[in-house]
Amino acid sequence: MNHRITLRALNWRPEIDPSPRALLADLEHRCGGRVDANGLFTMANDSNDGAPIAAIVLPAHFFGCAVAEVLGLQPIDHAALRAVAAAPRFAWEEALDLCAQAARRTRSVLVPGTHVRAFGNSTRHGAYVIAPDGSVLAQVWQTHRSRSEEWLFDERGDELPIFETPVGNIGVIVGRDAYYPETARMLALRGADVILSPQGTAAPFNPWRQLSGVWKDAQQNQIFAVEAHVQGTMWGRFFEGRSAILGPCEITPDGSGFLSEPGDAFLESAPLESTLSDSEPLIREAQVGLRERSQAQAVFSIIPHLNPALYRNQPWWQTPEGPGGNRP
């Protein structure tokens, strides 16, 4: 597979763009939407337009806030989060329909942020994965929980699926799973080309802390990655991170691992108070070719330094979720 694909990450600032519904409409227009002679929203024909198919990631909590908007709630505190987690089915279905429409209209594999959902007395933190035709491929649940996330959810997932899509094999990393190296490594061993990761990083912004997450995953596994961050106050917490498109250092222009901006620009990002404006782009974007991964591997190949024979002898390798199991 060597066609070009577009990777997009949304910078979401709830204080500026409080309505998920309105922001999805804006995203559709920015990513290829047209208005025809009758004033109706249409998409350009792929064969005539030549635009590459895309993968889009929205920040952590975006989908949960879309459910809250359906219910007429504001994401102001922990009580509101729990109310959304236990919301009736119609609210989840309406929010999901909005996101499915955005996936179709943007011709994208879409991860519409994350949500917390109640299952009896427990809660999980996860993300939907939506195909370009609007069909829901799965919900992916966060598999690790840090001490700083004890307020958010209490039950962890136990699967790391791979999705075969028009933009390559997709793996999804939810939240702080990005800070556990085995998560991305298992996805890479199963054949992931691209990792999509909705994120919500606690303030204050620290570029070195963020580099230890998704950026580290891209480098350790020589894959492409997209991380989308929420910037502002939500559920009584203050988040501050920077969205980015990432790739192996060996193929990025400045050797930094950043495809959407120079690495120095990321490291020198100003505090959030000075970026709550249109000075920071709503969407980070980069076009890549999946064959470029082999160029990085030619410069420095990681795989020969691993020991796959050792992994294959472990029981988890042959489980359905493991690299030796059957893909979903």
Beta strands, then each sheet from edge to edge (+ up, - down):
strand 1: 4-10
strand 2: 33-35
strand 3: 41-43
strand 4: 54-58
strand 5: 108-112
strand 6: 115-119
strand 7: 122-130
strand 8: 136-141
strand 9: 162-165
strand 10: 168-172
strand 11: 194-199
strand 12: 224-229
strand 13: 232-234
strand 14: 237-239
strand 15: 244-246
strand 16: 283-289
sheet 1: 5+ 4+ 1+ 16-
sheet 2: 2+ 3-
sheet 3: 6+ 7- 8+
sheet 4: 9+ 10- 11- 12- 15+
sheet 5: 13+ 14-
end
